[in-house]
Amino acid sequence: AMLPTKELVGQDLQYSYYHYLVFSAILLLPLLVLKLRLRQRKDKDVNNPPPGPWRLPVIGSLHHLVSLAGALPHHVMRDLAGRHGPLMLLRLGELPLVVASSADAAMAVMKTHDAAFATRPQTATLRALTKDGLGVIYAPNSDHWRQLRKLVTTELLSARRVKGLRVTREAEVSSLVASIASSASSRSCKDPVNLSSLLSRFVTDVTTRSVVGDWITEREAYLEAKRQVVKMAAKFSLADLFPSSRLARMCSGGVRQAEACNREINRIMSKVIEDHRARRSAGTGGKEEVILDVLLRTQIDGVPLDMGTIRAVILVSPPLSPPQFTREVTV
């Protein structure tokens, strides 16, 4: 009897592999078509959905946001709203997005139907960033969020609180004017003073002193944590556009970066809170009551604020990061 050679065995295995792929594709194709049909039917079943541009499979409306002529994104959105109306429906990957681009549409969303839009969408990146405390901005519409909103309006942003921080603002304004005068006197007429950099530092210093006080042992790390939160929250991530896809989650890496950022933020914010408590206990923390003092006092008074929520509130206190001016201002 003749035994099959290695070449014949290899060819048989290759043919079997091809047959397996073709057979699998034949089986999966009807399932894919059925899934697309069900999704389209589900979209049609929505009661009176807003109009929107035509969509492609998988990516949805993303191709409409990319301009070959190099147009700015807000110009592209303006043109889409001009064609489809002030209230239109886009689909970014798997995510439906309703865009309100007129005063009447914005009024309907923000006031008439505010309860339906009160809960902020939670992407995979935001869940990783805020898993230890949602704060005020990204907390779902619940009793916890309403309690936080009441705390913000009555304590953190009240007229009495703003007036109490007047000394801080005046001190920083004086420092800003002195910096401008010093920079102008030390330069020649040909060397302008960069106001963008000075104003960014001014806003950052006012916010930092108002939220956590004058002394921070890891000031640069604290400010960098704020910048990272904004950067990660606004970053384009495949995992956010395709939340049901494990492949998108693995390829993007954004969730892993957000989790690492969350751990670093918790470490820094816990250190800031611990140092602030120690200074208050030693009587060296200054006389002004800052936002962190209000949160800690409220926690002692019995309001259910865990440390994760306190960290989130002081981290996202406006502005989140030093403002980036669109145009450099010089004098």
N, C-alpha and C positions, 0 to 999 in steps of 0.2 A: 504494500500500500504506500502511496505517495503522500508524504506529509506536507501541509501547506508551508510555503516559505514565509519569511518575515515580511517580504514586500506584499504578498497576497493578504496576509493578516492585517497589515497596516492599511491597505486599500479598503478592506472590508470594514474596519473600524471607522475609517474616514467617511465612507458611504453611510454607515449607520448613524454617525454623528450628524451629517447633513439631513438625513431623513428625520431624525429626532427634532432638529431645529425647524424644519418645514412643518412637521406635524404639530409642534408646540405653537407655531405662529398661526396655523389654521384654527387651533382651538382658542387662542387668546384674542384673535381679531374680532369674532362676534361679541365676546365679553366687553372689549373696548368700545365697540360701536354701541352696545346696549348701555354702557355707562354714560357715554356722551349723550345718548337719546334721553336717558332719565334725567341727566343734569339740565338739558335744554327744556324738558317738560317741567322740571321743578322751577326753573326760572320763569316759564310762562305762567305757572300757577300763582306766582306772586301777584297780589292784588294791585293792578295799575302801577307797574314799575316805571320809573322815569325813563325817558329815552336816552340813548347813548350810541356811541360809534360801534361799528361792527367789530366782532371779536374773532380771534384766532384760537384754535385749540391750544391748550396748555398755558400759553402766555396771556390769553385774554386780550386786554386793551393796551398792554405795555408798548406795543409797536407804535401806537398813536402818540406816545409821549416822547418818542425819539425823532428829532428833526434832522433830516439830511442836510438842510440848509444852515444848521447851526443855530436855530432859534432858541431863545431862552425858554425854560420850562413853563414859566407863567405866561409867556406869549402863546405857547402851544395850548395851554389850558384856556386862554381867552378865545382862541380861534375855535376850539371844540365847543365852548359854551355858546359862541355865536351861531354855530351850526345846529346844535342840539337843544338849546334853551338854557335858562338859568339854573335848572335842576336836572342833572344828568347822572346816569349810572355808568361807572367804569368797573372793570374787573381786572385787578392787578394780580395775575396768577390765579390763585384760588380765592382771593379776597374781594368781595363786592365793596365798592366805594361810591357813595353818593356825594356829588359835588354841588354845593350851593354857591352861586356866583353873582347873586343880586341881593339888594337890600331886602326885598320882600321874601325871597327864599331863605335868606339868613334869619330873618325874623321868625319865619315858620319853624325853622329848625331849633333856634336858640331860645325862643320864648313860647310859641304856641304849642310845640311838641317837645319841650325841653326834657320832660320825664323820659321819653323814648330814647333820647340821645344823651342822657346823663352819664351813662357808663362808658368809660373810655375803652377802646379795643385793646386787648392784651395780646401782643405778639410774643413769639418765643423769646426774642431778645429782651423785651420789657419784663417778662415773667422771670427771666434769669437775673435781671438787674434789681428787681424790687421784691424778691421772694421773702425777704426778712422784714418788710414794712412798706406798704403801698403809699403812705403819706396821704396827701390831699389830691394831687393831680390825677393819679392813676387808680385810686381806690374805686371799687364798684359802688353803684348807687345803693346804699344800705344805711342802717342806723349808725354804723361806725363812721361812714363818710359824712353824714349829716352832722354828727357830733364834732368831727374835725373841722368842718366848714364853719360851724358856730364858733369854735375856738379861734379860728383864724380871723373871723369878722369882728368878734367882740374883744379879743385880746391882742393877737399878733399884728393886725392891721387897723386897729381902732385909732380914732383921732388922738386919744390920750397917749397911745403908744408912739405914734408918729411925732407928737409934740415932745415926748420924753427923750427921743433920740435926736433932738435938735442940736444939742451940744456936740454930738458925734459928727453930724453933717457940717456944722460950722467949722469944727477943727479940721476936717478933711478939705473943705473949701479953702481955708487959709493955707493949708499945706500945698494945695494945687496951685494957688496964685503965687506962692513963694517959689515953687518949682519952675513955673513959667518965667518968672522974673529972673531967677538965677540962670536958667538956660539961655534966656535972651541976652543977658549981660555978659555971659562967658563965650558967646559966639560972635562971629563977624556978621555983617549984613548979608553976606552971601549964603550963610548957613541958617536955614529956617528951623524953627522949633516944631517938632512933631507933636501936634496936639492930640492926634489919635491915640498914641501910646500913653500920654499923660491922662487923658480922659478915661481910658480903659482902666488904668491903675486906680484912678479916683473912685470910679463906680465899684470896683472890686473891694477897695479898702473900706468904703462906706458900708457895703453889704456885709463884709466879714465882721467888722466891729459891731454892727447892729445885731448880727445873728449869734455870734459866739464870743464877743468881747475883743479886748485889745491883744491878749497874749495867746499865741498858738505855737506850741513847740514844733509842730510839723506844718508850718504855714504853706510852704510850696506844695507839699504832698496833698494838703487839704484842697488847695485851688486846682491842682492837677486832677484830683478825684472829681471835682465838679465838671471840669472840662471833659473828662472821659465819659461821664454820664451823658452829657449832651451829644458827644461824638457817637457813642454806642447806640443811643436812642434814635438818632437820625441816620444811622448808617444803613446803606442798602444791603439787605440780607436775603438770600434765597430761602432760608428757613422761615422767614416772616411771610414771604409771598406764597410759599407752598408748605403750610404747617403740617399737612398730613403726610408729607414725603420724608421718609427717613434718609433717602439719598441726598436730598437738598440740605437736610440738617448736617449730614456728615461732610458734604462738600464745602459748605459755606464757612464753617468754623466760627461763625459769629456768636452762637450760643455759648460755646466754650470760652470765648474771649469775654463775653458778658458775665459768665459765672466767675471767672478769675477776677474781673473788675469788681464784682460784688463783694468778693472776699477781701480784696484790698480796701474797698470803701468801708466795709464794716470795721476793719482793723483801725483805720484812721479815725473814723467817727467815734468809735468807742474810746480811743485815746483822747480825743478832743473833749468828750463828755467827762471822762475820768479826771483829766487835768483841771477842767473848769470846776468840778465839784471840790477838788482838793484846794484850789485857790479860794473858793467861797468859804470852805471850812476854816482855812487859815486866816481869813479876813484880808486877803491881798488881791481880791478879784475886782476891785473898783466899786464905785457906788451905783453906777447905772445898772438897771435891770434890762438885760438883753433878751432876745427871743428864746435862747436856750434856758435862761432862768425861768421864764414863764412856763415853758413846757415841763420842766422838772417840778416846779411848784404845783402845776395842775395835776401832775401824776401823784404827788404827795397828798393833794386834796381829795383823791379818790377817783379821778377820771381815769378810765381804763386805757392808758397809753403805755404800750410796751416799748422797750428800747429800740426795736426795729422801726416802729412808727416814728419815734422821736428822731432817729437817725435820718429817716427819709424826709421828714419835714424840714429839718435844718439844712439838709443837703440840697433840696430843691427850692429853697427860699430864693426869690428873684433878686438879681438875675442869676441864672444857673452858672454862668461863666462870664469872664470879662467880655464886654461887648466887642464885636468885631465890626468896625465901621467899614461901610462899602467903599468909601473914598477916603484917602489919606488927607487929613487937614493939617496944613502948616501955616505958620505966621512968620 
